[in-house]
Amino acid sequence: MKLSVIGCGYLGATHAACMSSLGFQVVGIDTDQGKVDLLSSGNLPFYEPGLDSLLASEIKTGRLTFTTDFSAAADADVHFICVGTPQSKEGLAADLTFVKSAIAAIAPFLKDGALVVGKSTVPVGTAQALREILTISAPHADLAWNPEFLREGFAIEDTLRPNRLVVGVVNDRAENILKEVYQPIIDLGTPWIRADLPTAELVKVAANSYLATKISFINAMAEVCEAAGGDVTVLAKAIGYDPRIGSRFLQAGIGFGGGCLPKDIRAFMARAEELGADQALEFLREIDAINLRARQRVIDVVRADLSEDLSQYKIAILGATFKPDSDDVRDSPALDIAAQLQAAGATIVVHDPKGIEPARKRFPHLDYAERVTDCVKGADAILHLTEWKEYRELDPAVIGQLVRSKFLIDGRNALDREKWRAAGWRVHALGRTD
């Protein structure tokens, strides 16, 4: 079979390169000529460990090509829709403009028996609505939904060795086609879950909502621990041994960000309200509020230690991306904190191993440093806000010679507190009072 991938951003470029590595002929289609040119040359417009070399090698095989011409997909058997669904500017709901445009653009080129497969995260009911559109614009084609579960930093692994494959279909033929596509992955023992269209759509947002709940739960416990004099890291370790709970996503800090969790739980709430089931997801409003409050707590600690008036202070921010091993700064808690501190009058300098340029585009008013030493020089406080390995390996004695005041806030509970304290630093870790 020949495959097409519509939308060549993070999800689409990853999926295209990985499907090519399985031996398929793959054409990636995107309306952004600059992005297409970059991908065609074997280069990525974003950072993802290992994907650059995989992309380059697949381009060389000739199996993988990129174009802006939708007619290039005319002979493809399966078409994966991998476009973005950002939060609407008018409210919490997802903006489906790109999904609808992708379907409209590919419909004239769908051959008999073609299968359109949505991978984008969409509100429940979207797939059926799109399928009904296709019955008019391309009645000879079919539609299924196959949600993605990529973790930034592990995108190749999550595509080629996922912990499950979920397919929403309305007939056996669509399922059989997808089984043929994914057979090498199924052969690895990957669980295969057939669902109807609504359930397949709900799986992704339900999973993200659960993860968001777990992260916000431990951050709520961090607030209680600080008030009561407890240690949230010990608490997390203790409850994590319970197999009903598990230890994953129980690291207290400044909360979640990125292009998925925040907008997905908000879109889920909006869709539930449309369906008359808003009370069922009312708890997600508090999850969102706890997450945003975790950012504010860092600012409160800074002001409590330095001054309400921050105009005379320099603060070094270690980390701009919402997580390590990525250059994604969408809804980054680190940059949100940096921007708020700057608005409060502080002089802010930000460092990140991979995210400086994306951060500069979104927050051009902030100052950035290419080297950690330049970032911390003369600082009155250092805020560790993204848990890059590079920051865990810093020598606190060396850093201590560069700053004006040895004050560190570990917003991720990832640094060795005793090591920093032994070098004369005052360390505040969220949820820990000792």
N, C-alpha and C positions, 0 to 999 in steps of 0.2 A: 504493500500500500504506500501511497504518497500522502504526506500530511502537510497541512498549512497551519501556521500559528498567527493569529490576528492580534496585533498589539505586541510590541517587542520591548517593553520595559523590563522591569526586574523579573516578573513572573514569565512573560513571554520569551525573553531571551534565554532564560534558564531552561524552560521547557523545550524550546527549539533545539538547543545544543544537546540536551540530554536525549531527546528522541532521535536525533541524528546519530548519537553514539550507540544507539541500539540497532542501527543499520538502516533506518528509514530515510527516504528522500524527504527533506523538509524545506519548505519555503516560509520564511518569516515576513510578514507584511505589516508595515507601519506607515502612518501618514507623515511622519517626521523624517524628511530627507537627510538631515544631519545625523540622526540616529542610525538610519539605514546605512549611510556611508561608513560610519564608525564601526558598526557591527560587521559590515562586509569586508572591512580591512582586518577583522579578527580582534578588534578592540571593544572594550565595554564602556558605556557611559556612566557606570556606577562600579562600586567595589563589592566583590563577592569572592571569598577565598576559593581558588582553584578554577573558577569559571572562565577566567581569561584564557588560561592554557587549553581548557577543553574546547572553548569556542574557536580558538585559532586552529586547533588540530582538526576540528570538524569542517571548518571552512576549506582547509587544504584537501580534504577527501573529495570535495565536490558535492557531497550529499546535502550540505547546508548552504542556502542562499538567502539573501534578504532583498526586499524591493518595496517600493511604494505602490506598485501596480497590482491591484486586486485581481486582475485577469490572470495573473501568474498562478492563481490557485484553482484555475478552471479544471485541471486534471487531477486535483487532490481528492482523496476518498474521505478523509476526516479533517475537519477544520476546528481547531481549538481557539476559543475566544478567551483572550488573556488581557483584556483592557482594564483600566482602572475604574473603580467606583467610589470616588471621593465623597466626602460629606457635602451635602448641598449647602450653598451659601445662604439659603433662605431658612434653614432649620437643621434638625438632626438627621433627617432622612438621607439615604444614599442617592447620589446623582447618577442616574442610569444613562446619561447622554452618550457616553462612549460605547456602552454595550449596544444600545439601540442603533447607533451609527454603524457599528461593526457588522451587525446583522443585515442592515440595509445595504451596506457596501458589498458584502459577500454574496447576497442572495442571487443576483443576476448570473453569477458564475458557478453556481452549484450544479453539478452534474447529477444524473439520475442515480438515486441511491446514496447520495452523499450524506454524511452524518456531521452535523454541527454539534460541538461539545463545549459547553460553557465551563470555564474554570474560575471565572471572576466571582468574587463574593457579592451576592445580590440578595435583596429582600425576598422572603418566601413568596412565591406566586409569580415571580419574574419569568422563570423558565416556561411555565405553562402559557403565559402571555406571549412570549417570544415564539413558542411553538405554534400558537394560533396565527401569528403574523406570517410565519413561514408557510403555513397551509395555503395562504393566499399568494405570497410572493414567490415561493418555491415549493409547490405541493409535492414535488418528486423527491424532496429531501426530508430528513428527520432531525430531531434535536434531543440531546441528552445533557445531563449535568454531572460534572466530575470535579467537585471542589478541590482546591489546592490547600495544602497544609505546610507551606514552606516556612522554615525558620531562617531568618537572615543570618548568614554565617555558616549555614548547613544546607544550602539550597540544593546542591548536587545530590548529597546523601538523601535528602527528603524527597527528591524526584525519582532517583533510581533505586533507593532502598527505603521506601516509606514504611511507616508502621501500620498502614492500612490503605486500601484503595476503595473509595466510595463512588458508586455510579448510580445516578438517578436516571431511570429509563422507563419507557412505557411499553416496550415490546422486547422479545428475545433477540431479534436481529440486532438492535442497537447494543445490547449487552455483549453479544458475540463479537461484534466489530471491536468493541473496546477491549474485550479479552484478548483478541488477536494483537492489538496494539501493545498491550501491557503483558503479554505472555512471558517475556524474559524476566519481568519483575515478579509476576505470579509464581514463576518457577522457583524463586528464592524463598517461597513460603509466605509471601505477603498475604494477609487476610483480605478477602474480596467480599465487599458488602454491596449487594444490590438493594436499591431503595427506589421509592417513587420520587418524582421530581420535587415535591415540597420537602420531603425528609432530607434529600441530598442537599438542598439549599440550607436547611436548618442545621445540619451537622456542623458546618463551619462556624456559624455565628454562635451556636450553642457551645462549641469547644472554646472559642475565644472568650465568651462570657464567663465560662467556668474558670479559665486561667486568670482573667481579670479579677474575678471574685477571690481567688486564692491569694493573688498578690495584694489586693486591697485588704483582705482579712489580716495578713501578717503585718501590714503597715498600721492597721487599726490597733493590733496588739502592741506594736512598737510605741504608739501613743500612750497606751495604758501602762506599759512597762516603765516609760520615762516618768509618768505621774506617780507610779507606785514604788519606784526604785528597783525595778527588775531588769533582767537582761533578755532581750527578745531573741538573741541568737541561741541562747540555751533553751529558751522556751520552744523555739522552732525545731531545734534538734530533738527535744523530748517528744513533741507531738508527731514529728516526722517518722519516728519509729513505728507508729501505729499504722499497720498496713491499709487501714481504711482511709488514711489521710495522705501518707507518703511525704517525702521531704522536698520534692520538686516544687519550685516556685514559692518557697517559704523563706526567701531572703529579704528581710526588711530593707527599705531604702526610700528613694525618692519617687517610686512608682513606675508605671509603665507608660510607654509612648509609642512612637512609630506610626506607620501608615495603616495598621490593621486594628489592633485592639481598641483604641479610643473611638474611632469612627464606626467600627463594627457594632460595638455595644450600643452606641447612640442610634444607629440605623435600626438595630433590632428593637429598641424601645419604640421608635417611631412607627415601625411596621406593626408591632403588637397593638399599638393604639389604633391604627387603621383597621385592624381585625377585631377590635373590641376586646382584646385580651391584655390591655395595658396593665391591669393590676397584677398579672402574673409576673411581670418584669419590673415592678416598681422598685425592687431591691437594687436593680442596676443603677438607678439614679444615685443611691448612696455609695455604690461602688465607684462611680465616676467622681463623686464629691470627695471621697476618701483619697482617691488617687491625686486629685488636684491639691488637696490639703497637705499631702506629703511634701509637695514642692514648697508650699508656704511655710512649712515647719523649718525648712533649711534657712529661709530668709529670716524667720523669727530668731533662730539661734545666732545668726550673724549679727543681727541688731542687738540682741541681748548681750553679746560678748564685746562687740566693738562700740556701737553707738547707734541711736536712732537716726542721727545725722551721719550719713556715710560719705559725705562729700570729701573728707580728708583721707579716705582709705583706698588702697588698691587691693583688689581681690583677684586671685588667680583661679581660673576654672579649668580643671583637668577633665576633659571630655566634652564633646559637643554632640555626638551621635546618641541615639536613644538606647543603643546597646553596643557592645564591642563587636569587632570583626564585621563591621558594616560602615558605610558612609552615609547612612540614612539619618537625616536630621528632622524628619517630619514629626511634629508634635513631640519634640525632644524635651524631656523634663529638664535636662541640663541647660539647654539654651533658654528655656522659659525662665529658669532661675536667674541665669546670667542677665537676661534682658530686664527682669524686674529689679535686680540689684543696681543695674546701671540707671534705671529710671529713678531709683531712690538716691542717686547722686554718687555712687561708688565708681571708681575707675576699674573697669573690667578688662582682663586679658584672657583669652580662651586658647587652649591648645587641644588638639586631637590628632591622633596618628593618621586618620584617613578622612575626617569629616570637615576640615577647615574650609575648603572651597564650597561645598554644598551649604555649609553654615553661613559663609560670607554672602552667598546669594540670598539667603532668607533673612539674615540679620546683618546687613551691611554696616550698621551703625556701631557694632561691637568691634573691639580690637582683637587681633589674632596674632599668635606667635607660632612660628614653624618649629621652634625647639622648646622643650619643657623648661630649660634653664632661663630662657628669655621670658617665658610666661610668668615664672615665679619670682623673678628678680625684683626685690623691693616690696614684695607683697606683705600685707598685714594679715592675710588669711588665705589659706588654700582650701578649695572645695573640690573633693574627689567625687565626680558625678557620673562617670562612665567607667566601668571596671575593665579597662584595657590591661592586658598583661604587662605592658610597658610601665604602667603606674605602680603595679604591685612590686616591680623590680627596682624602683627608685631607692637610692640610698638617702635616708632621712638626714644623715649627718652632712652630706654634700649639699642637699637642698637647704638645710638649715643655715648654711653659710651665705645663701643668696637672698633670703627673705629679711624683712624688717621685723616680723614677729612670727614666732613658731606656733602658729595656731592652725590646726587642721580639722576640717569637718569631713568625715568619711560618710558620704551620702549613699554608699552601696554596701557598707559593712564588709568590705573586701580586703582591706589593708591590715597588716600586722600591727595592732595598736601598741603592743608592748615594745616592739622594735622602734617605733616612732617615739614613744614616750622615753625610752632609754636614751634617745638622742636629744632629749630636752623639749620635746613637743607637747603641747596641750592638744589632746585629741578628743573630739566629740563625735561619737558614732550614734546614729539614729536608733533609738530604742534601747540604749545602754547608758546607765547612769554612773557607773563606777569610773 
